[in-house]
Amino acid sequence: MQVGVFHPGTQHSWQTALAFQEEGNLAWYSTSVFYDPRHWPYRIECYVPARYHQRLHREFTRRYTPLLDPSLVRHLGWWKWLETAATRLNARKLGSRLNHIGDVRFGAQVIRLIEREPVDLVWGYNGSALEVFRWAKPRGIRCILDQTIGHPVAENTIMKTEHTRNPDFFFGDYEAFPQDWIQRQDEEVALADHVVVGSEFCARTMIDNGCPTDKVSIVPYGYDETMMPNKIPARSDPRSHPVKFIFVGAVGPRKGVPYLLRAFSRLPKNAASLTLVGRLDIPANTFMRFADYIHHVPQVPRSEVARYFLDGDCFIFPSLFEGGGIVLYEARGAGLGIIQSNACGDGVLSDRNGIVLRSISADTVLQAMESVLDHPDRLVNWQAASWEMREERTWGRYREKIRQLVM
């Protein structure tokens, strides 16, 4: 069986492609962003002044893994780069428009690729798979949809409520997913032979919005074993210093950041520290109200994230809406205690290595953080439990389950 994996960006598509490459079944992996100095725009490295070269190289290599065979990578289009640039400049409406145009054009290019290099199965991702599935399904090609986040109707409901509660954390009015986008994703689900999700929460939103239960499989994501140590990290005892909380992800409303910032600002000074690692996704004037309380690290390449996990004591992730939090498994791989919402994934198992928040508010987040400060012995036990359970959520385990699902 020959498999084609396509994604205009990255997410965890590298790991899916690698799952089939390891078995010799990957015909190709197509994307718009995968570093290869032989292709544009990466060749521009050769022409920029030396003082800019390292910075540009670091940006380009965010989108690269040495694990994938470059001869199996098909570079299609460059719209994703335009979308990324618009997002970095906070031109959100333009970025959304470019994303939609790019997804449609990318799909057309993937169809032409299949005509040149036929496959038996295509594995695509929500929002960018429709054109390919429409073409492939009547031709007897098996279609797998990787649903990386919950259903957009469910997200609209949650985020509209969140905008009412915390409007100062949004850039203007909340722009809900339009009906044509929702219809697009519903058609992807209808055409797919199978829908793969990363968490029970994501599966529930899909089933609640019309996806047949027997069409959905939960395959939790993982962490990169090569990023984390294979020996338990030598952390100093959290009873001997202020507890170091860490958050990794887009610093915005969907991730529960309003509640996290308000909760942390109510802790006694010098009792704990909070480091936020990720792109700032809230208005600067709102963020500045809390800037004295926390340390913010702008978005860094995935390969550089591990050191922040390893420097922390407890990972905190009060997200309101996810598909399956990869950061949870990275936290487990680093041996951290975890405080998370129930809309993320299963970073915390059976309360052994942390707390799952059943509701999200400044009060519930504060109570969880205070429980860590009041019972540092509990945090030590959480850290040990996360380390013991880390092998359950590696990318290697994810790839095994992917192959079992479709082979």
N, C-alpha and C positions, 0 to 999 in steps of 0.2 A: 504494500500500500504506500503510495506517494502522497505526502502531506505538504500543503502550502499554508504558511502562517503569514498573516498580513496585519500591519498596524501602522498608521501614518506617523505615530510618535514612538513611545517606548512602553511605559508602564511596566508590566511584568512579561511582556511579549518575548523578550530575549529568553526567559526561562522556558516558556512554552516551546519555542523553536528548538531550544537545546534539548528538550525532552525527546523530540523526534530525531534530532541529529544524532543523539547518543545511540539510537536503535537503527540508524541508517535509513530512516523513512522520510527525512526532510528533503523535499525537492528544492524548496527555496523559502527564504524569509524576506518579505518585502516591507520596506519602510521608507520614510522620507528623511529620517535622521539617524544615521549610523556612521560614525567617524571612519573615513577611509581617505588618506591624503591623495589618492589618485583621482578622486571625484570632486566636483564642485558641490558646495562652496568651500570645501576643506582645502582645496589647492591654493586658496588665497593666502594661506600661511606662508607660502614661498615668496609673496610679494609685499607683505607688510613690513614696516621698519622693525628692526630687531627689538626695540623697546616694547613693542606691542605683541610680539610673537608669543611669549609665554602666556600672557593673559588670554589671547585668542585660542591657543592650543588647549588651555585648561577648560575654556568654554566648550570647544568642540568635543573634547574627550569625555564630557559628561555623558555623551551618548555613544558609548562604546563598551564592549566587553571582549576580552581576548578569547573567550570560550567559544564564540560562534565562528565557524569556518567562513572567512570572508568570501570564498568562492560561491557560497550559498546565499549570500546577501544580495538582494536586488534593490537598487536605489531608485525610488520613483518620486519625482516631483520635489518641490521646494516650498510648498505652501505652509508647511508646519513652521518653517523658519520665520516667515512673515507673521504668522500668528504669535509665535514666541516673542518677536520684537514688539508687536503691539501690546501684548500683555505686560512686558517689562516696562513699557512707557505708560501703563495704566490706561491705555485706549481700549477699554473693555468691549464696547459695542463693535469696534472695528475688529478686535481679536475674535469675537464670537462669529462675526460675518465671515472672516477669513477662514475660520475653522470649518464652517459649513461648506463653503466653496471648495476648500481643500479636500474635505472628506469625499465629496462627490467626484471630483477630478481624480483623486487617488483611486477610488473604486473603479473608475473607467480604465485606469492604467493597469490595475490588477487583473481585470478581465482580459486585456490584451496579453498580459503575462501568462495567464492560464492557457490562452490559445497557442502561445509559443511553447510553453512548458507545461503540459497537461498534468493534472493531479487527480487523485481519487477523493480527497477530503480537503476542504478549506476551513481554516480556523481564523475567524475574524472577531472584531471587538465592537462593542455597542457604539452606535453613532456613525461608524464608518464602514459597516458591513453590508448595508442594504443593497447597493447596486450590484455587488458581487453575488450576493445570495439570489437576487432576482434572476441573474444570468445563469448561475450554476445549478440551482435546484432543478429546473426542467431538463437539464442535461445529465441528471443522475449523479451529480457530485454531492457528496455528503457535506452538510453545512453545520459547523459548530459555532455558536455565539458565546463569546467570553464576555459576560456582563460584569464590568468592573466596578459598578456602583449601583445602588438601589434604583427602583423605578422612578422616573422623573415626576410622576404624579405625586408619589409619596414625598419626594424631596420638595416639590412646590408647597405642599401643605405645611411641612415642618418649617421651611425657611420663610414663608409668609408670616407665620406666627412669630418666628424669631425676629423678623424685621419690626413687627409691632412692639416687641418687648425691648429691643436694643437698636433703635434706628440710627444712633450715633456711631455704630460699628459698621455701617454700610456706606457705600459710595452712592448716595442718593437712594431712590426707591429700589426695592428688590425687583429684579427682572425675572419673572417666572419663566420656566420653559414654555414656549408657545405650543399651541395645539399641533401645528404641522411637525414639530420636532418630536412630540410625544407619539404621533401617528407613525412617524418614521421608525422609532424604536419598537413600537408595537408590531410593525410589519416585519422587522428583523426577527423578533421573537417568533412570530407566526411561521416564517420561512425556515427557521432553524430546526434541524433535526434534534438538537440538544442545546441546552443553555447551561453554562458552567458559571457558578458564582463562588465568591470567596468566603462567605459567612452565612450563618442562619438568618441574620437580620436582613441581608440582601435578598436571600431566597424568599423570605416572608413578604417583602415589598413586591416582588415579582408575582408571586402567587396571588396576593391580595388584589393585584391589578390585571388578572386574567391569564397569566402564564400557567399552563397545566402543570400540576404537581409532579407528574411522572416525567416531565420534560426537563426538570431542574436537578442538577447535581452540585453538591457543595464540595469544593476542593480548596481547603484553606491555603493561603499563600505562605511564604516562608521568608527566611533571612539568608543572606549570602554567607555561607560557612567560611569563605576565604577572607571575609572582612573581620570576623570575630576571632578572638584567641581560642586555642583548643585546651587551654588551662584556665582554671577559675581566676578571674581578675583579682589582683592584689589591692583591694580597696581598703582604705582606712575605716575603722569602726565608726558607723554613723552616730554612735553614742558619744564620740569624742569631738564632733564638730557640727556646725549647722548643717541640717539635711539639705542635700543638693537635689532639687527637683529639676527634671528636664522634660521639655516638650519638643517634638519634632514634627513639622508639617507646615502647611500654609497657615500663617498667623491671621486667621479670619473667623467670621461668625459661624460658618458650618462646623468648624472644629471645636466649638464651645469656648473659644478664647475670651469672650466677654465675661463668662462666669469664672474662668481660671484667673484672669487678671484681678477681678474684684475680690475673689476669695483670697488670693495671695496678699493683696494690699492690706487685708485685715489681720494677717498673722503678725505676731510680735516681731519688731525689727531685730535682725541678727539671729533669729531662730532658724531661718532657712534661706536658701537662695533659689532663684528660678531662672533657668536659661531656656530661651525660645530659639529654636533653630528652624529657619524657613523664611520664605518670601512674605513680606508684610502685606496683608490683604485687608487692612482696615485704614480709615483715614488717619493721616499723620497727626492731626490735632487731637484725635481721640487717643491714639497710642501714647502721645506725649504725657497724658495725665498719669500714666503708669510707668513711664520710662525710668524714674528714679528707683523703682522697686525691683526691676528685672534686668537681665542681660540679654540683648537680642543679637543673634548671629544671622546675617542674611543668608539666603539660600546657598548651599554648598553642594558640590558634586556628591553623588551617593558614596563614592569611594572614600570620602572624607568625613562622612557622618559618624562612623564607628567611634572615633575618638571622643565625641561628645557623649555618646552612650556610656562609654567606659569610664568617663570622668564623673558620671552622675551616681546618685543613690537610688532614686525612685523616678520612674517614668510616669508622666501624668498626661492623659489623653481623654478629655471629656467631650468627645466629638458627638455631634447631633445626627450625623448621617454619613455612612461609609459604604463601601463595597466589601472591604476586608482589609483591616489596617496592617499593612506590611510593617509599619513602625512598631507595632506591638510585638511582632516576632523578632525584630531586631533587638528590642529591649530585653526579650527573654534570652536571646542569644548572647547578650552582654551580661546576663545575670543580674538584672535590675528588678526591684520590686515594682509593681505596676498598679496604678489607679486608672481605670478606664470606664467609659460608658458601656451600655449594653447594645450600642449601635455600631460596633467596630469590628468585632471578631472575637476570638477566644484567646487573647493574650493571657488572661487570668483563667486558670482552671481550678474549679472546685474550691475557690477561695484560698488555695494553697500558696499562691505567690502574689496576692494582692487583693484589691477590692473592685467589684463591679458596681458602678453607680446605677441604680434603677431609675433615677430621675436626675435631671441636670439643672442645677441652680447654683448661685454663689454659695448658698448655705450648705448644700450637700457636698460640693467640692471642698469647702472650708472644713467641714467635719472630717472628711477623709484625710485631708492634709494634717489636721490636728491630731488625728489618731496615730499618724506616723510619728509626729513630734512627741506625743505623750508615751508612745510605746516603741522605742527604737529597737528593742529586742525582736518585736514582730517584723520590723523591716529587715533585720538580719536574716530571719527565717524565710521571708519572702525571696530575698536574693538567692539564698541557697536552693530554694524550690525551683525558681526560674532556671537556674543553672542545671539542675537535675533534669528538667523537662525540655531543655532547649532542642534536643535531637528530634522531638516530635514535630517541629515546625521549621525544618530546613528547606531550602530550595530543592535539594536532592530528593527529599521525601515528596515534595510537591510534584516533581517530574515523574516519579514512580507512579503516583496516583493518576496523573494525566494519561500516561501510557496505558494503564489498566482500564481507564474509562473508554478509550476509543479503539484499542488494538484488538 
